[in-house]
């Protein structure tokens, strides 16, 4: 069984830069995790805000273990392009 993950590419309508955010949702659309590129303002990236920190890592491992218990063996990745206001 494959678990669905959506990778969205956004374009900011004001600055016209492109960045990616990987958003992981459960099958019911409930938010689980998001990880984004740091090209928006990399000098402001700090642990706990823009970067995946140690707490996020533990949560991700626990979540992955639960998915394995639920029978998931792989990922089904889909890609979408969105405007920043979507």
Residue pairs with C-beta under 8 A, 6 or more apart in sequence:
1 71
1 72
1 73
1 74
2 72
2 73
2 74
2 75
2 76
3 67
3 72
3 74
3 75
3 76
4 25
4 27
4 75
4 76
4 77
4 78
5 22
5 23
5 24
5 25
5 75
5 76
5 77
5 78
6 22
6 23
6 24
6 25
6 77
6 78
6 79
6 80
7 20
7 21
7 22
7 23
7 77
7 78
7 79
7 80
8 20
8 21
8 22
8 23
8 79
8 80
8 81
8 82
9 18
9 19
9 20
9 79
9 80
9 81
9 82
10 18
10 19
10 20
10 21
10 81
10 82
10 83
10 84
10 86
11 17
11 18
11 81
11 82
11 83
11 84
12 18
12 19
12 40
12 84
13 83
13 84
13 85
17 39
17 40
19 36
19 37
19 39
19 40
20 36
20 37
21 34
21 35
21 36
21 37
22 33
22 34
22 35
22 36
23 31
23 33
23 34
24 31
24 32
24 33
24 34
25 31
25 32
26 32
32 63
33 56
33 59
33 60
33 63
35 52
36 50
38 45
38 50
38 51
44 50
45 51
47 53
47 54
48 55
52 60
